[in-house]
Amino acid sequence: MRDDQNAVALVTGGNRGIGRALCKQLAEAGMLVLLAGRDAAGGEEAARSMKNLKGRVDFLTMDVTDPESIRAAEEVVRRQYGRLDVLVNNAALYLDEGKRLTEIDPSLLELILKTNTLGPYHVIRAFLPLMQARQYGRIVNISSGYGEAAAMDHPGTGAYKLSKLALNALTRLIASEITPDIKINAVCPGWVRTGDGRACGSTQRRGSRRFDHLADSAGRGWPKRRLLPGWSAYCLVAATSIT
Ligand SMILES: NC(=O)c1ccc[n+]([C@@H]2O[C@H](COP(=O)([O-])OP(=O)(O)OC[C@H]3O[C@@H](n4cnc5c(N)ncnc54)[C@H](OP(=O)(O)O)[C@@H]3O)[C@@H](O)[C@H]2O)c1
């Protein structure tokens, strides 16, 4: 962070899965990490498990579907930490594997969009002013290969796919709106073995390692138009849109 040892990072859904591994890595890189989650007991336990790292990890209560919870979290960050350098929108639901949009209960689609797409939107809106105040910010939206346009031609997991497609679009739209001192991107971690029991090939640690580049770029300034290993095509498009 311009060699700034006081950088503050926030990871939504940091209590488990990829988010938890990301919190650890950002703290290992020396950042003060706000491990955000909706469940205080689980989140505090996760933060406690990350003691003795280079950077401190504090728990922050935040439900990304609850505007009041987001507002309260922003107030805590502004008052207690006074800055936010890195925001990782990681929290998401994956509840419709293999299910067709035309057959699921519409309330499931609404919940998934509320969490995976509108959640990041509201969180970005709440925390952007803190970044703008210091003319610095790195926002990373955790997306999925399921959000690629080509994935829409195949049935199944429709609610999740739609939520990530929209998240990619949101990323590009916000990239077009913000000033160049704040960078936003979307990234796919690939298949990662996490708490929800997805069939997949990679460990949480390995999946989150793909984000080393992002933590690194957050620390040293975004390398313009650099292609990152493991990134999907839509991510590259998003990356070029933030130069
Ligand atoms: N794992 C994969 O193979 C894979 C592949 C592609 C993309 N991704 C993406 O990577 C990210 C992390 O995935 P993961 O596998 O680590 O997921 P995970 O293990 O299911 O964890 C999801 C996290 O999101 C949190 N969350 C859900 N709803 C929330 C809400 N309303 N407010 C706050 N937190 C909420 C959960 O908190 P609770 O503990 O309270 O439920 C949990 O911490 C997601 O964006 C996912 O779409 C994952």
The ligand as an SDF file (V2000), in Angstrom:
LIG
                    3D

 48 52  0  0  0  0  0  0  0  0999 V2000
  -15.5830  -22.6300   -3.6970 N   0  0  0  0  0  0  0  0  0  0  0  0
  -15.5520  -22.5760   -5.0300 C   0  0  0  0  0  0  0  0  0  0  0  0
  -15.2520  -23.5540   -5.7050 O   0  0  0  0  0  0  0  0  0  0  0  0
  -15.8380  -21.2680   -5.7210 C   0  0  0  0  0  0  0  0  0  0  0  0
  -15.7780  -21.2300   -7.1280 C   0  0  0  0  0  0  0  0  0  0  0  0
  -16.0250  -20.0280   -7.7750 C   0  0  0  0  0  0  0  0  0  0  0  0
  -16.3320  -18.8960   -7.0430 C   0  0  0  0  0  0  0  0  0  0  0  0
  -16.4140  -18.9710   -5.6810 N   0  0  0  0  0  0  0  0  0  0  0  0
  -16.7600  -17.7460   -4.9630 C   0  0  0  0  0  0  0  0  0  0  0  0
  -15.8100  -17.5520   -3.9230 O   0  0  0  0  0  0  0  0  0  0  0  0
  -16.4450  -16.9110   -2.8130 C   0  0  0  0  0  0  0  0  0  0  0  0
  -16.2310  -17.7330   -1.5600 C   0  0  0  0  0  0  0  0  0  0  0  0
  -16.7310  -19.0300   -1.7890 O   0  0  0  0  0  0  0  0  0  0  0  0
  -16.6070  -20.1880   -0.6880 P   0  0  0  0  0  0  0  0  0  0  0  0
  -16.6330  -21.4790   -1.4100 O   0  0  0  0  0  0  0  0  0  0  0  0
  -15.5100  -19.8780    0.2470 O   0  0  0  0  0  0  0  0  0  0  0  0
  -18.0340  -20.0360    0.0440 O   0  0  0  0  0  0  0  0  0  0  0  0
  -18.5120  -20.6580    1.4300 P   0  0  0  0  0  0  0  0  0  0  0  0
  -17.5290  -21.5730    2.0130 O   0  0  0  0  0  0  0  0  0  0  0  0
  -19.9120  -21.1410    1.1840 O   0  0  0  0  0  0  0  0  0  0  0  0
  -18.5920  -19.3390    2.3490 O   0  0  0  0  0  0  0  0  0  0  0  0
  -19.4760  -18.3190    2.0110 C   0  0  0  0  0  0  0  0  0  0  0  0
  -19.2380  -17.1830    2.9500 C   0  0  0  0  0  0  0  0  0  0  0  0
  -20.2040  -16.1540    2.6340 O   0  0  0  0  0  0  0  0  0  0  0  0
  -20.8260  -15.7770    3.8480 C   0  0  0  0  0  0  0  0  0  0  0  0
  -22.1530  -15.2200    3.6520 N   0  0  0  0  0  0  0  0  0  0  0  0
  -23.2020  -15.7610    3.0100 C   0  0  0  0  0  0  0  0  0  0  0  0
  -24.2540  -14.9290    3.0840 N   0  0  0  0  0  0  0  0  0  0  0  0
  -23.8410  -13.8550    3.7960 C   0  0  0  0  0  0  0  0  0  0  0  0
  -24.4540  -12.6570    4.2030 C   0  0  0  0  0  0  0  0  0  0  0  0
  -25.7460  -12.3850    3.9430 N   0  0  0  0  0  0  0  0  0  0  0  0
  -23.7330  -11.7520    4.8980 N   0  0  0  0  0  0  0  0  0  0  0  0
  -22.4420  -12.0000    5.1970 C   0  0  0  0  0  0  0  0  0  0  0  0
  -21.7960  -13.1220    4.8630 N   0  0  0  0  0  0  0  0  0  0  0  0
  -22.4940  -14.0370    4.1590 C   0  0  0  0  0  0  0  0  0  0  0  0
  -20.8780  -17.0600    4.6780 C   0  0  0  0  0  0  0  0  0  0  0  0
  -21.1550  -16.7370    6.0190 O   0  0  0  0  0  0  0  0  0  0  0  0
  -21.9160  -17.7890    7.0230 P   0  0  0  0  0  0  0  0  0  0  0  0
  -20.8200  -18.6520    7.6010 O   0  0  0  0  0  0  0  0  0  0  0  0
  -22.5640  -16.8990    8.0140 O   0  0  0  0  0  0  0  0  0  0  0  0
  -22.8810  -18.5640    6.1820 O   0  0  0  0  0  0  0  0  0  0  0  0
  -19.4730  -17.5640    4.4300 C   0  0  0  0  0  0  0  0  0  0  0  0
  -18.5460  -16.8850    5.2320 O   0  0  0  0  0  0  0  0  0  0  0  0
  -17.9030  -16.7530   -3.1970 C   0  0  0  0  0  0  0  0  0  0  0  0
  -18.1190  -15.4720   -3.7490 O   0  0  0  0  0  0  0  0  0  0  0  0
  -18.0990  -17.8120   -4.2530 C   0  0  0  0  0  0  0  0  0  0  0  0
  -19.1830  -17.5300   -5.1180 O   0  0  0  0  0  0  0  0  0  0  0  0
  -16.1800  -20.1250   -5.0110 C   0  0  0  0  0  0  0  0  0  0  0  0
  1  2  1  0
  2  3  2  0
  2  4  1  0
  4  5  1  0
  4 48  2  0
  5  6  2  0
  6  7  1  0
  7  8  2  0
  8  9  1  0
  8 48  1  0
  9 10  1  0
  9 46  1  0
 10 11  1  0
 11 12  1  0
 11 44  1  0
 12 13  1  0
 13 14  1  0
 14 15  2  0
 14 16  1  0
 14 17  1  0
 17 18  1  0
 18 19  2  0
 18 20  1  0
 18 21  1  0
 21 22  1  0
 22 23  1  0
 23 24  1  0
 23 42  1  0
 24 25  1  0
 25 26  1  0
 25 36  1  0
 26 27  1  0
 26 35  1  0
 27 28  2  0
 28 29  1  0
 29 30  1  0
 29 35  2  0
 30 31  1  0
 30 32  2  0
 32 33  1  0
 33 34  2  0
 34 35  1  0
 36 37  1  0
 36 42  1  0
 37 38  1  0
 38 39  2  0
 38 40  1  0
 38 41  1  0
 42 43  1  0
 44 45  1  0
 44 46  1  0
 46 47  1  0
M  CHG  2   8   1  16  -1
M  END
$$$$
